[in-house]
């Protein structure tokens, strides 16, 4: 079921919270069955500071929450 939700939100903006407390927001380009993800035009927010990262490849076991925008 979670993969179906991700599939519906491909090429749309998602916000992720990571285990280390960072928040990433970007366009979901792709994912696999392990919830590894590729985000484009990504921005990282940490301690109130925003940093542009561009394209990011995330390992699924580092992701705590996924929020479609």
C-alpha positions in Angstrom: 0.0 0.0 0.0 2.7 2.6 0.8 4.3 2.0 -2.6 0.9 2.7 -4.3 0.8 6.1 -2.5 4.4 6.9 -3.7 3.5 5.9 -7.2 0.6 8.3 -7.2 2.9 11.1 -6.0 5.7 10.5 -8.5 6.7 13.9 -10.1 5.0 15.7 -7.3 6.5 17.5 -4.2 7.0 15.4 -1.1 8.4 16.3 2.3 10.5 13.8 4.2 11.7 13.7 7.8 15.0 11.8 8.3 16.3 9.9 11.3 18.8 12.6 12.1 16.1 15.3 12.3 16.6 16.9 8.9 13.6 17.7 6.7 13.9 17.4 2.9 11.4 18.7 0.4 11.6 18.0 -3.3 10.0 16.5 -6.4 9.8 12.7 -6.1 11.4 11.3 -9.3 11.7 7.6 -8.5 11.7 4.9 -5.8 12.1 1.2 -5.4 10.5 -1.5 -3.2 12.9 -0.7 -0.3 11.6 2.9 -0.3 15.0 4.2 -1.6 14.1 7.5 -3.3 15.4 10.1 -5.8 14.3 13.7 -5.2 15.0 16.6 -7.6 15.2 20.3 -6.7 15.6 19.3 -3.0 15.8 21.7 -0.1 17.1 20.6 3.3 15.9 22.3 6.5 17.8 21.8 9.7 17.7 24.0 12.8 15.8 26.7 10.9 18.4 26.9 8.1 17.5 26.1 4.5 20.0 24.7 2.1 19.5 23.9 -1.6 20.8 20.4 -2.4 19.5 19.7 -6.0 19.2 16.0 -6.9 19.4 13.6 -3.9 19.4 9.8 -3.6 18.0 8.7 -0.3 18.3 5.3 1.3 14.9 4.1 2.5 16.0 3.1 6.0 16.9 6.7 6.9 13.3 8.0 6.2 11.0 8.4 9.1 8.0 10.1 7.5 6.8 11.0 4.0 4.3 13.7 3.5 2.8 14.4 0.0 2.3 18.1 -0.7 
